[in-house]
Amino acid sequence: MGKVTGDSPQPEFDLECQGDSVRIRLLRPDFIARSEARRLLANLENVREIVVDFRDVRSVGQGFSDEVFRVFANRHSGIVIHPEHASPAVLAMIKHVRPTAPRETPAH
C-alpha cells in the first residue's frame, strides 16, 4: 500500500494506493475549481477504481464535480469512481453533473 499527499503547501488530499484501487481523502472543506480536480486525478488513468472520501468536505463546486464525475469518468470509462462519506449537498452536486452517479459506497 502506497501513500502520497498532495504537493501544495497545505495538502489538499491524501492518496492511498492498493493494487489497482486508489482511495483519495480530501483534506480541505471546499473544492471548487476544475484545476483542483485535475490535480487530484493526475496520473490515475491506469487504476480500475477510485474512491473519493468527502468526510470533511462541506461543499464542492460544479466545475470540480463535473471534472471528476463526468469529464474524467467519460475519458476513462473503465475506471469506476465512488464517492464516500459525502454530505447531501455534495451528493446533490455530483448528481447534478452526472445524473446516473453511483450511490455512495458504504463506509469500510
C-alpha positions as CSV (number, residue, x, y, z in Angstrom):
1,M,0.0,0.0,0.0
2,G,1.5,3.4,-1.0
3,K,0.6,6.8,0.4
4,V,1.0,10.1,-1.3
5,T,0.0,13.6,-0.1
6,G,-0.8,16.5,-2.4
7,D,2.2,18.7,-3.1
8,S,0.7,22.1,-2.2
9,P,2.0,23.9,0.9
10,Q,-1.3,22.9,2.7
11,P,-2.1,19.4,1.5
12,E,-5.3,19.1,-0.5
13,F,-5.7,15.4,-0.4
14,D,-4.2,12.0,0.7
15,L,-3.9,9.1,-1.7
16,E,-3.7,5.5,-0.7
17,C,-2.9,3.0,-3.4
18,Q,-3.7,-0.6,-3.1
19,G,-3.2,-2.7,-6.3
20,D,-5.4,-1.2,-9.0
21,S,-7.5,0.8,-6.5
22,V,-6.9,4.3,-5.1
23,R,-8.6,5.9,-2.1
24,I,-8.4,9.7,-2.0
25,R,-9.2,11.5,1.2
26,L,-10.0,15.2,0.6
27,L,-8.4,17.3,3.3
28,R,-10.0,20.7,2.9
29,P,-13.6,21.8,3.5
30,D,-14.2,23.2,0.0
31,F,-13.2,22.1,-3.5
32,I,-14.5,24.4,-6.2
33,A,-12.3,24.5,-9.4
34,R,-11.6,22.2,-12.3
35,S,-7.9,22.7,-11.7
36,E,-8.3,21.2,-8.2
37,A,-10.0,18.2,-9.7
38,R,-7.2,17.8,-12.3
39,R,-4.5,17.9,-9.6
40,L,-6.5,15.3,-7.7
41,L,-6.8,12.9,-10.7
42,A,-3.3,13.4,-12.2
43,N,-1.6,10.1,-13.1
44,L,-4.6,8.0,-12.1
45,E,-5.5,6.9,-15.6
46,N,-4.3,3.4,-15.1
47,V,-6.3,2.4,-12.0
48,R,-9.6,0.5,-12.1
49,E,-11.3,2.1,-9.1
50,I,-11.1,5.5,-7.4
51,V,-12.8,6.0,-4.0
52,V,-13.2,9.7,-3.1
53,D,-13.7,10.3,0.7
54,F,-15.6,13.5,1.2
55,R,-15.7,13.1,5.0
56,D,-14.6,16.7,5.9
57,V,-15.8,18.4,2.8
58,R,-18.6,21.0,3.2
59,S,-19.1,21.9,-0.4
60,V,-17.9,21.2,-4.0
61,G,-18.3,23.4,-7.0
62,Q,-19.9,22.5,-10.2
63,G,-16.5,22.7,-12.1
64,F,-14.8,20.3,-9.6
65,S,-17.7,17.8,-9.6
66,D,-18.0,18.0,-13.4
67,E,-14.3,17.4,-14.0
68,V,-14.2,14.3,-11.7
69,F,-17.6,12.6,-12.2
70,R,-18.3,13.5,-15.8
71,V,-15.2,14.6,-17.8
72,F,-12.6,12.2,-16.2
73,A,-15.2,9.4,-16.0
74,N,-16.1,9.7,-19.6
75,R,-12.5,9.9,-20.8
76,H,-11.6,6.8,-18.7
77,S,-14.8,4.7,-18.9
78,G,-13.0,1.6,-17.5
79,I,-12.4,3.4,-14.1
80,V,-15.2,3.3,-11.5
81,I,-15.4,6.4,-9.3
82,H,-17.2,6.1,-6.0
83,P,-18.0,9.0,-3.6
84,E,-17.8,8.1,0.1
85,H,-18.9,9.9,3.2
86,A,-20.4,12.7,1.1
87,S,-22.9,15.2,2.6
88,P,-26.3,15.6,1.0
89,A,-25.1,18.9,-0.6
90,V,-22.0,17.2,-2.1
91,L,-24.1,14.3,-3.4
92,A,-26.6,16.7,-4.9
93,M,-23.8,18.4,-6.9
94,I,-22.4,15.1,-8.1
95,K,-25.9,14.0,-9.2
96,H,-26.3,17.4,-10.9
97,V,-23.3,16.9,-13.2
98,R,-23.9,13.1,-13.7
99,P,-27.5,12.1,-13.0
100,T,-26.5,8.4,-13.2
101,A,-23.9,8.9,-10.5
102,P,-23.3,5.7,-8.5
103,R,-24.6,5.6,-5.0
104,E,-22.3,6.5,-2.2
105,T,-20.2,3.5,-1.2
106,P,-20.7,2.3,2.4
107,A,-18.1,3.1,5.0
108,H,-15.5,0.3,5.4
